[in-house]
Amino acid sequence: NTKALGVLPEGTQASKFPADGSRVLYQEIDVTPGATYVLTYFSAFDITNFGDMTVSVLRPTTSNYAESKLEANILSSRTDTNIGRVKDVFKKHAITFEAETHEKVIIYASGSGDVVRLDAFAIVVKQ
């Protein structure tokens, strides 16, 4: 999804998720076992209907949508809604998670009800 320069937290393109929930984000990343990480990202809603967006960090053995909802597979998760939000204004979020014994984790996001945009994902080792 393209926006004018200066509207997005970074650059001119953000990931756009339709209100019908038909698009998800899936990204496997390398991590160091035993380390604690902070994942940050920005979200914005269209505010046309009630909507939510969940961003999760999952164990690497998670293999489908149903498994992504199981507590046993979730290292950390955050759900935001568009209640109290302003249309197309990006808000920064953070998720802290422990890598445990894993060398890889999955970043997974899905939403429903309203168009949502995500941008500028970053991850750092927590100091």
Rosetta blueprint (number, residue, H / E / L):
1 N L
2 T E
3 K L
4 A L
5 L L
6 G L
7 V L
8 L L
9 P L
10 E L
11 G L
12 T L
13 Q E
14 A L
15 S E
16 K E
17 F E
18 P L
19 A L
20 D L
21 G L
22 S L
23 R L
24 V E
25 L E
26 Y E
27 Q E
28 E E
29 I E
30 D E
31 V L
32 T L
33 P L
34 G L
35 A L
36 T E
37 Y E
38 V E
39 L E
40 T E
41 Y E
42 F E
43 S E
44 A E
45 F E
46 D L
47 I L
48 T L
49 N L
50 F L
51 G L
52 D E
53 M E
54 T E
55 V E
56 S E
57 V E
58 L E
59 R L
60 P L
61 T L
62 T L
63 S L
64 N L
65 Y H
66 A H
67 E H
68 S H
69 K L
70 L L
71 E H
72 A H
73 N H
74 I E
75 L E
76 S E
77 S E
78 R E
79 T E
80 D E
81 T E
82 N L
83 I L
84 G L
85 R L
86 V L
87 K L
88 D L
89 V L
90 F L
91 K E
92 K E
93 H E
94 A E
95 I E
96 T E
97 F E
98 E E
99 A L
100 E L
101 T L
102 H L
103 E L
104 K E
105 V E
106 I E
107 I E
108 Y E
109 A E
110 S E
111 G E
112 S E
113 G L
114 D L
115 V L
116 V E
117 R E
118 L E
119 D E
120 A E
121 F E
122 A E
123 I E
124 V E
125 V E
126 K L
127 Q L
